Amino acid sequence: MLRIHFTVDDFTRVRFAPRPSPVPELHAALTMLAAPHEELLFGRWRGRLSRALPAASWPLADLVPGGVAPYFLDVLGGTREEGFALIRASGPDFVRSELERVYAGGGRVPSWVRALHGGDAGAWRTLDRAQAAAYETVLAPVWPLVQDLHRAEFTRHALTVAEQGLGAALTAAAPGSRLREGVWEWPGEEPVLPGGPGGRDVRLDGRGLVLLPTFHWRGGPLVQDLPGRPVVLAYPAGRGLPLAPDGDGTRDEALAGVLGRTRAELLQALDEARTTTGLARRLGVSNATASAHAQALRAAGLITTTRTGRSVHHARTPLGVLLTAP
């Protein structure tokens, strides 16, 4: 569980990021790219992007040798260039200490990382090119969609604050969370926090909090907690599907691209509960094929299966309903 501790002053310093920030969104996407879970929904997306990422982007992997990135990458900025300028402005002592921290477990240190540790301008250019290459492949094609989604989330947050107050807006950002006695408690997955898995308490101490929705990451909250800066909490938003560029076809086609056409058609066919035989007839496949696809969708949490006597009935879960909503 993540616990965020507010002072009285912190409640006056909570703000919602007015626009999406490319650098943390890119890092969230790359983190999701390396994550092993939700394979049914994200497997094809991971495979496509992994094949598309150019060699120029590969040095980014050298900065997370143990799956933990150096904290000097934790910046905002309205454009990728602004974000990289903030990274480049990190103090040399901070950069060195963070590189030493992520490589503290040993292992070979790439030559360009050694050069970055020494402040080499060429190494900084390598990092800039790597971020630019990854951005152009992963984020640029879907950035207009990210902007639209962020505006919708910003509007939802603003209306909730106006109608119900800040506490309601905070808990709405994280269903199942609660705010009591100045502590915002997030249940569920472990947060990604400075200090590793044991760091579950974040104390704002008057620095304030910035809420930043991310539309790629599907795990626990991503927390930027650096001395002297407001804490930034990136929380998963969106509809749960990999983002597809505008013009990539209809929503049904996008769903088919993620699940496969037969599974997408099966999910769409469950506008009401149906038996395996009913699904097989609706899709024009064998009972065994319908059952196998239903089993995969059930494992992904998209449908439920109940048995009544000798009949098996399938129905969408709330997540399945959300994914098929027009």
Phi, psi and chi 1 to 4 in degrees:
 res  aa     phi    psi   chi1   chi2   chi3   chi4
   1 MET       -  138.4  177.1 -177.7  -70.9      -
   2 LEU   -94.9  133.4  169.9   65.5      -      -
   3 ARG  -124.5  119.8  -66.2  176.4  -68.9  -88.3
   4 ILE  -106.8  120.2  -60.5  178.8      -      -
   5 HIS   -98.0  121.4  -61.1 -102.7      -      -
   6 PHE  -100.5  143.5  -70.2   76.5      -      -
   7 THR   -94.0  173.6   66.5      -      -      -
   8 VAL   -59.3  -42.6  173.0      -      -      -
   9 ASP   -63.4  -33.4  -72.2  -18.0      -      -
  10 ASP   -63.1  -31.6  -73.1  -46.2      -      -
  11 PHE   -66.1  -20.9  -77.1  110.6      -      -
  12 THR   -90.8   -2.2   67.9      -      -      -
  13 ARG  -121.9   25.8  -65.0  171.5 -177.8  167.6
  14 VAL   -91.1  129.0  175.3      -      -      -
  15 ARG  -141.0  155.2   65.2 -174.8 -178.8   90.0
  16 PHE  -100.8  128.3 -169.1   98.8      -      -
  17 ALA   -54.9  125.5      -      -      -      -
  18 PRO   -71.2  -18.2   25.2  -33.7      -      -
  19 ARG  -149.9  158.2   60.2 -170.3   61.2   83.5
  20 PRO   -67.1  155.1   24.5  -32.6      -      -
  21 SER  -118.5  117.1 -165.9      -      -      -
  22 PRO   -61.5  -39.2  -23.6   33.5      -      -
  23 VAL   -66.1  -52.0  168.9      -      -      -
  24 PRO   -65.3  -32.4   13.4  -24.7      -      -
  25 GLU   -66.4  -39.3 -171.7   69.2   30.8      -
  26 LEU   -63.7  -43.9  175.5   61.2      -      -
  27 HIS   -65.6  -36.3  -67.2  166.2      -      -
  28 ALA   -63.8  -42.0      -      -      -      -
  29 ALA   -64.7  -42.2      -      -      -      -
  30 LEU   -68.1  -34.8  -66.4  175.9      -      -
  31 THR   -64.4  -42.3  -57.7      -      -      -
  32 MET   -65.8  -34.3 -167.7   67.6 -160.3      -
  33 LEU   -62.1  -34.0 -166.7   61.7      -      -
  34 ALA   -91.2   -7.9      -      -      -      -
  35 ALA   -76.2  143.5      -      -      -      -
  36 PRO   -88.1  -13.1   31.8  -34.2      -      -
  37 HIS   -88.7  171.0   59.7  -77.9      -      -
  38 GLU    55.2   47.1  -60.9 -167.1   46.8      -
  39 GLU   -64.2  -36.8 -173.4   62.7   22.6      -
  40 LEU   -61.8  -43.4 -179.5   62.8      -      -
  41 LEU   -79.5  -36.5  -68.2  177.8      -      -
  42 PHE  -110.7   -2.5  -75.4   83.6      -      -
  43 GLY   -60.3  -47.8      -      -      -      -
  44 ARG   -66.9  -38.7  -65.4 -171.4 -179.6 -163.8
  45 TRP   -61.4  -45.7  174.5   80.7      -      -
  46 ARG   -61.7  -45.0  -70.0 -169.8 -178.3  102.3
  47 GLY   -62.1  -42.7      -      -      -      -
  48 ARG   -65.1  -45.8  174.6  174.0   59.5   81.3
  49 LEU   -71.3  -36.8  -74.6 -176.6      -      -
  50 SER   -61.2  -37.6  -64.7      -      -      -
  51 ARG   -73.2  -28.9  -68.6 -171.2  -63.3  -90.5
  52 ALA   -86.0  -22.6      -      -      -      -
  53 LEU   -61.2  124.8  -79.8  171.3      -      -
  54 PRO   -75.2  161.3   26.8  -33.1      -      -
  55 ALA   -59.4  -29.2      -      -      -      -
  56 ALA   -61.5  -22.7      -      -      -      -
  57 SER   -86.9  -14.2   68.4      -      -      -
  58 TRP   -60.6  -31.9  -64.3   -9.1      -      -
  59 PRO   -56.3  -22.2  -29.0   37.3      -      -
  60 LEU   -59.6  -33.2  -68.4  177.6      -      -
  61 ALA   -65.0  -27.4      -      -      -      -
  62 ASP   -67.6  -18.6  -64.9  -26.4      -      -
  63 LEU   -86.2   -5.7  -67.0  178.4      -      -
  64 VAL  -128.5   59.9  -73.7      -      -      -
  65 PRO   -62.4  -29.8   24.2  -35.1      -      -
  66 GLY  -113.7   18.2      -      -      -      -
  67 GLY    85.6    2.8      -      -      -      -
  68 VAL  -119.8  125.9  177.7      -      -      -
  69 ALA   -87.7  153.0      -      -      -      -
  70 PRO   -67.2  143.9   23.0  -31.7      -      -
  71 TYR   -71.6  -13.6  -60.6  147.0      -      -
  72 PHE   -70.8   -9.4   62.6   79.5      -      -
  73 LEU   -81.4   -9.7  -63.5  178.9      -      -
  74 ASP   -81.3   88.7  -75.7  -13.6      -      -
  75 VAL  -136.5  168.2  -62.1      -      -      -
  76 LEU  -106.7 -120.2  -65.0  178.4      -      -
  77 GLY    97.4  138.5      -      -      -      -
  78 GLY   -78.3  -19.8      -      -      -      -
  79 THR  -132.3  165.8   65.9      -      -      -
  80 ARG   -61.9  -38.7 -167.5 -154.3   66.7   81.9
  81 GLU   -64.0  -41.5  -68.6   76.8   12.8      -
  82 GLU   -63.8  -41.6  -72.1  178.1    8.8      -
  83 GLY   -62.2  -43.4      -      -      -      -
  84 PHE   -67.0  -36.0 -176.2   76.5      -      -
  85 ALA   -60.9  -37.7      -      -      -      -
  86 LEU   -67.3  -38.7  -68.9  171.2      -      -
  87 ILE   -63.0  -44.6  -67.5  172.3      -      -
  88 ARG   -64.6  -26.6 -175.1   68.7  177.5   87.4
  89 ALA   -81.1   -2.3      -      -      -      -
  90 SER   -59.8  140.9  -59.0      -      -      -
  91 GLY   -61.3  142.5      -      -      -      -
  92 PRO   -59.3  -34.9   17.8  -30.0      -      -
  93 ASP   -65.4  -39.6  -69.5  -18.2      -      -
  94 PHE   -64.4  -44.8 -175.5   37.5      -      -
  95 VAL   -61.0  -46.6  172.0      -      -      -
  96 ARG   -62.6  -45.4  -76.4 -165.4  -65.7  -90.7
  97 SER   -65.8  -35.1   65.6      -      -      -
  98 GLU   -71.8  -39.9  -77.8  -58.6  -65.1      -
  99 LEU   -64.4  -38.4  -68.8  175.4      -      -
 100 GLU   -65.3  -36.4  -69.4  166.1    6.4      -
 101 ARG   -66.2  -47.7  179.7 -179.4   63.3   83.3
 102 VAL   -72.0  -20.8  -61.8      -      -      -
 103 TYR  -103.0   13.5  -86.8   94.8      -      -
 104 ALA   -64.9  -23.7      -      -      -      -
 105 GLY   -77.3    0.2      -      -      -      -
 106 GLY    95.2 -168.3      -      -      -      -
 107 GLY    96.7  162.1      -      -      -      -
 108 ARG   -71.3  133.3 -172.8 -173.9   68.1   84.2
 109 VAL   -97.6  119.1 -178.5      -      -      -
 110 PRO   -57.8  150.0  -23.6   34.4      -      -
 111 SER   -61.2  -36.4   58.7      -      -      -
 112 TRP   -70.0  -31.3   85.2  -90.3      -      -
 113 VAL   -69.0  -38.9  174.3      -      -      -
 114 ARG   -59.5  -40.7  -68.9 -175.1 -179.0  -84.2
 115 ALA   -67.7  -38.1      -      -      -      -
 116 LEU   -63.7  -39.8 -172.3   65.7      -      -
 117 HIS   -57.8  -33.6 -177.3  -88.7      -      -
 118 GLY   -88.7    2.7      -      -      -      -
 119 GLY    81.8   18.4      -      -      -      -
 120 ASP   -65.6  131.2  178.9   71.8      -      -
 121 ALA   -63.9  -36.0      -      -      -      -
 122 GLY   -64.1  -35.6      -      -      -      -
 123 ALA   -67.7  -37.5      -      -      -      -
 124 TRP   -65.0  -36.4  -80.1  106.3      -      -
 125 ARG   -65.5  -36.8  -72.9 -167.2  -67.1  -88.6
 126 THR   -60.5  -44.3  -64.0      -      -      -
 127 LEU   -64.9  -41.5  176.8   54.9      -      -
 128 ASP   -61.5  -46.3 -170.2   14.7      -      -
 129 ARG   -63.0  -38.5  -73.5 -167.4  -61.7  -91.0
 130 ALA   -64.6  -44.9      -      -      -      -
 131 GLN   -64.2  -42.6  -84.8 -156.6  -30.0      -
 132 ALA   -62.6  -43.0      -      -      -      -
 133 ALA   -65.0  -42.3      -      -      -      -
 134 ALA   -66.3  -40.6      -      -      -      -
 135 TYR   -61.4  -46.5  173.8   83.6      -      -
 136 GLU   -63.4  -32.5  -70.9  -59.1  -38.1      -
 137 THR   -83.8  -43.8  -57.5      -      -      -
 138 VAL   -92.2  -46.0  177.4      -      -      -
 139 LEU  -101.4  -41.0  -90.0 -165.0      -      -
 140 ALA   -53.2  -42.3      -      -      -      -
 141 PRO   -64.8  -24.5  -23.1   35.0      -      -
 142 VAL  -113.1    5.7  -62.2      -      -      -
 143 TRP   -61.1  -41.1 -169.0 -115.2      -      -
 144 PRO   -57.9  -36.8  -26.0   36.5      -      -
 145 LEU   -68.1  -40.6  178.6   55.7      -      -
 146 VAL   -58.7  -43.2  169.3      -      -      -
 147 GLN   -62.3  -42.6  -67.5  173.6  -51.8      -
 148 ASP   -63.5  -44.8  -70.9  -16.4      -      -
 149 LEU   -63.2  -39.1  -68.9  170.4      -      -
 150 HIS   -65.3  -42.7 -171.8   99.4      -      -
 151 ARG   -60.0  -41.5  -81.2 -168.8  -70.8  -91.7
 152 ALA   -64.6  -41.2      -      -      -      -
 153 GLU   -67.7  -39.7 -174.4   72.2    3.2      -
 154 PHE   -61.0  -44.1 -174.9   92.2      -      -
 155 THR   -63.6  -44.5  -59.0      -      -      -
 156 ARG   -59.2  -44.1 -178.5  178.9   73.4   88.0
 157 HIS   -64.2  -45.3 -178.0   82.2      -      -
 158 ALA   -62.3  -41.9      -      -      -      -
 159 LEU   -65.6  -39.6  -72.0  173.3      -      -
 160 THR   -64.5  -42.5  -55.8      -      -      -
 161 VAL   -60.1  -45.4  170.1      -      -      -
 162 ALA   -66.0  -38.6      -      -      -      -
 163 GLU   -90.6  -32.9  -65.9  175.3   -7.0      -
 164 GLN  -126.3  -11.8  -57.6  175.9   46.7      -
 165 GLY   102.1  167.2      -      -      -      -
 166 LEU   -63.1  -41.4  176.9   60.0      -      -
 167 GLY   -58.1  -42.6      -      -      -      -
 168 ALA   -65.8  -36.7      -      -      -      -
 169 ALA   -66.9  -39.1      -      -      -      -
 170 LEU   -63.8  -49.1  -69.6  176.3      -      -
 171 THR   -70.3  -25.7   53.3      -      -      -
 172 ALA   -68.7  -29.7      -      -      -      -
 173 ALA   -68.9  -22.9      -      -      -      -
 174 ALA  -135.9   86.5      -      -      -      -
 175 PRO   -54.1  132.2  -26.8   35.4      -      -
 176 GLY    95.9  -12.4      -      -      -      -
 177 SER   -81.5  166.5   69.6      -      -      -
 178 ARG  -147.8  151.5   60.9 -178.8 -179.1  178.5
 179 LEU  -116.4  117.9 -178.3   66.1      -      -
 180 ARG  -147.9  136.0   59.4  175.0 -173.8  173.1
 181 GLU    51.0   41.4  -61.9 -179.7   -3.9      -
 182 GLY    77.2   11.5      -      -      -      -
 183 VAL  -123.8  125.7 -179.4      -      -      -
 184 TRP   -96.1  115.0 -173.5   16.5      -      -
 185 GLU  -104.6  125.1  -62.2  176.9  -17.1      -
 186 TRP  -107.7  117.3  -75.4   56.8      -      -
 187 PRO   -83.0  175.4   32.4  -34.4      -      -
 188 GLY    97.0 -141.8      -      -      -      -
 189 GLU   -61.6  151.3  -68.6 -168.0   49.4      -
 190 GLU   -62.6  135.7  -71.1  -65.4  -30.6      -
 191 PRO   -71.3  154.8   28.4  -35.3      -      -
 192 VAL   -91.5  107.2  179.7      -      -      -
 193 LEU  -131.4  149.7  -85.3  164.7      -      -
 194 PRO   -55.8  136.9  -24.0   33.7      -      -
 195 GLY   100.1   -3.8      -      -      -      -
 196 GLY    83.4 -168.8      -      -      -      -
 197 PRO   -58.9  -24.8  -23.0   33.7      -      -
 198 GLY   -79.0  -13.1      -      -      -      -
 199 GLY   -85.1   96.3      -      -      -      -
 200 ARG  -114.2   -9.3  -59.5 -174.2 -178.2   92.1
 201 ASP  -112.3  127.0  -74.9  -86.2      -      -
 202 VAL  -117.3  123.2  174.9      -      -      -
 203 ARG  -108.6  118.0  -60.7 -175.4 -176.8  -80.8
 204 LEU   -72.1  -37.6  -58.5 -179.1      -      -
 205 ASP    51.3   42.8  -66.5  -30.6      -      -
 206 GLY    85.0   -1.6      -      -      -      -
 207 ARG   -79.8  -21.0  -67.9  174.6  -66.2  159.4
 208 GLY    87.3  175.5      -      -      -      -
 209 LEU  -138.2  134.3  178.7   69.7      -      -
 210 VAL  -110.9  124.2  178.5      -      -      -
 211 LEU   -94.7  125.1  -62.8  172.3      -      -
 212 LEU  -129.9  108.0  178.0   69.5      -      -
 213 PRO   -70.5  143.5   26.6  -33.0      -      -
 214 THR  -122.1  142.2  174.8      -      -      -
 215 PHE  -111.7   13.4  -56.5   98.0      -      -
 216 HIS  -116.8  -44.1  -77.1   86.0      -      -
 217 TRP   -74.3  138.2  178.2 -120.2      -      -
 218 ARG  -119.6    4.9  -62.6  -71.4  -58.5  152.8
 219 GLY   -92.3 -148.5      -      -      -      -
 220 GLY   -73.8  175.0      -      -      -      -
 221 PRO   -62.3  146.3   22.3  -32.7      -      -
 222 LEU  -103.9  120.7  -54.8  172.6      -      -
 223 VAL  -114.1  126.4 -179.9      -      -      -
 224 GLN  -102.9  111.6  -60.5  175.8   11.3      -
 225 ASP  -131.2   91.2 -178.5   10.8      -      -
 226 LEU  -119.5  143.6  -62.8  175.2      -      -
 227 PRO   -55.8  136.6  -23.5   33.8      -      -
 228 GLY    78.3    2.0      -      -      -      -
 229 ARG  -121.2  152.4  -61.1 -173.0 -167.3  175.7
 230 PRO   -59.7  144.4  -21.6   32.7      -      -
 231 VAL   -73.1  133.5  171.0      -      -      -
 232 VAL  -109.7  125.7  178.8      -      -      -
 233 LEU  -115.4  110.9 -171.7  145.4      -      -
 234 ALA   -92.5  119.6      -      -      -      -
 235 TYR  -116.5  146.5   65.5   91.3      -      -
 236 PRO   -68.0  131.0   21.5  -30.6      -      -
 237 ALA  -131.0 -170.9      -      -      -      -
 238 GLY    88.6 -168.3      -      -      -      -
 239 ARG  -105.4    1.9  -64.8 -173.6  125.1 -176.7
 240 GLY    95.1   -2.3      -      -      -      -
 241 LEU  -104.0  152.1  -79.4  173.6      -      -
 242 PRO   -58.2  141.8  -21.9   32.2      -      -
 243 LEU   -74.4  138.3  -60.5 -172.4      -      -
 244 ALA  -115.5  141.4      -      -      -      -
 245 PRO   -59.2  149.7  -18.7   29.8      -      -
 246 ASP   -58.5  139.8  -68.9  -20.2      -      -
 247 GLY    90.0    1.9      -      -      -      -
 248 ASP   -85.5   16.1  -87.8   12.2      -      -
 249 GLY   110.6 -177.4      -      -      -      -
 250 THR   -74.8  170.1   66.0      -      -      -
 251 ARG   -62.0  -38.5 -179.1  169.5  176.9   80.6
 252 ASP   -61.7  -40.0  -70.8   -9.4      -      -
 253 GLU   -67.4  -38.0  -70.1  168.7  -15.2      -
 254 ALA   -64.1  -41.1      -      -      -      -
 255 LEU   -64.4  -39.6 -170.7   61.9      -      -
 256 ALA   -64.7  -34.4      -      -      -      -
 257 GLY   -66.3  -26.5      -      -      -      -
 258 VAL   -87.4  -49.1  172.8      -      -      -
 259 LEU   -91.0  -21.6  -61.3  178.0      -      -
 260 GLY    97.0  147.7      -      -      -      -
 261 ARG   -64.4  -42.8 -173.2  158.8  -61.3  -80.2
 262 THR   -66.1  -42.8  -57.7      -      -      -
 263 ARG   -66.1  -38.1  -70.8  173.9 -174.9  169.0
 264 ALA   -64.3  -41.8      -      -      -      -
 265 GLU   -64.9  -38.4  -70.9  175.8   -5.8      -
 266 LEU   -62.7  -44.5 -170.1  152.6      -      -
 267 LEU   -62.9  -41.9 -168.3   60.2      -      -
 268 GLN   -64.7  -33.3  -65.6  -76.1    3.2      -
 269 ALA   -69.3  -17.0      -      -      -      -
 270 LEU   -86.6   45.0  -71.7  174.8      -      -
 271 ASP   -66.4  -15.9   50.9  -15.3      -      -
 272 GLU  -145.8  161.1   60.1 -176.5   49.3      -
 273 ALA   -62.1  137.5      -      -      -      -
 274 ARG  -136.8  154.0  -60.9 -176.6 -172.0  -84.3
 275 THR   -80.7  167.1   64.5      -      -      -
 276 THR   -59.6  -42.7  -57.5      -      -      -
 277 THR   -62.8  -41.6  -60.1      -      -      -
 278 GLY   -62.5  -40.5      -      -      -      -
 279 LEU   -66.0  -42.0  -75.7  172.6      -      -
 280 ALA   -60.9  -42.9      -      -      -      -
 281 ARG   -66.3  -41.6  -70.5  173.2  178.2  167.8
 282 ARG   -62.5  -37.9 -178.8   81.2  174.2 -101.3
 283 LEU   -93.2  -13.7  -59.6  178.0      -      -
 284 GLY    73.6   36.9      -      -      -      -
 285 VAL  -127.0  173.8  -60.7      -      -      -
 286 SER   -74.6  160.6   68.4      -      -      -
 287 ASN   -59.4  -39.4  -81.4   18.6      -      -
 288 ALA   -63.5  -40.2      -      -      -      -
 289 THR   -66.5  -45.5  -63.4      -      -      -
 290 ALA   -61.0  -40.7      -      -      -      -
 291 SER   -65.3  -40.8  178.5      -      -      -
 292 ALA   -65.1  -43.1      -      -      -      -
 293 HIS   -68.6  -36.9  -73.1  -55.4      -      -
 294 ALA   -63.8  -37.8      -      -      -      -
 295 GLN   -62.7  -41.2 -178.0  178.3    1.3      -
 296 ALA   -65.2  -42.2      -      -      -      -
 297 LEU   -67.7  -34.7  -65.7  175.1      -      -
 298 ARG   -66.3  -40.4 -175.5  169.3   63.0 -108.6
 299 ALA   -64.5  -28.3      -      -      -      -
 300 ALA   -85.6   -0.8      -      -      -      -
 301 GLY    80.1   19.8      -      -      -      -
 302 LEU   -97.2  -21.8  -58.8 -178.6      -      -
 303 ILE  -138.9  162.5   69.6  171.6      -      -
 304 THR  -117.4  155.7   59.3      -      -      -
 305 THR  -130.2  128.5  -60.7      -      -      -
 306 THR  -127.7  147.6   56.0      -      -      -
 307 ARG  -110.8  129.7 -178.9  177.8  -66.6  -84.4
 308 THR  -125.4  105.3  -55.3      -      -      -
 309 GLY    64.1 -123.1      -      -      -      -
 310 ARG   -95.2   -1.8  -61.5 -179.2   63.0 -178.0
 311 SER   -97.2  143.3  -63.0      -      -      -
 312 VAL  -115.4  123.9  174.0      -      -      -
 313 HIS  -113.5  138.6  -71.8   80.5      -      -
 314 HIS  -114.7  143.4  -51.3  -78.2      -      -
 315 ALA  -147.2  154.5      -      -      -      -
 316 ARG   -71.3  145.4  -64.1  174.8 -170.8  156.0
 317 THR   -82.3  171.1   65.0      -      -      -
 318 PRO   -54.8  -36.9  -30.2   37.3      -      -
 319 LEU   -66.3  -40.8  176.4   58.7      -      -
 320 GLY   -63.1  -38.4      -      -      -      -
 321 VAL   -64.0  -42.2  171.8      -      -      -
 322 LEU   -62.8  -41.8 -179.2   62.7      -      -
 323 LEU   -70.2  -24.9  -65.8 -177.1      -      -
 324 THR  -100.2    1.4   53.5      -      -      -
 325 ALA   -64.7  142.3      -      -      -      -
 326 PRO   -68.2      -   22.0  -29.9      -      -
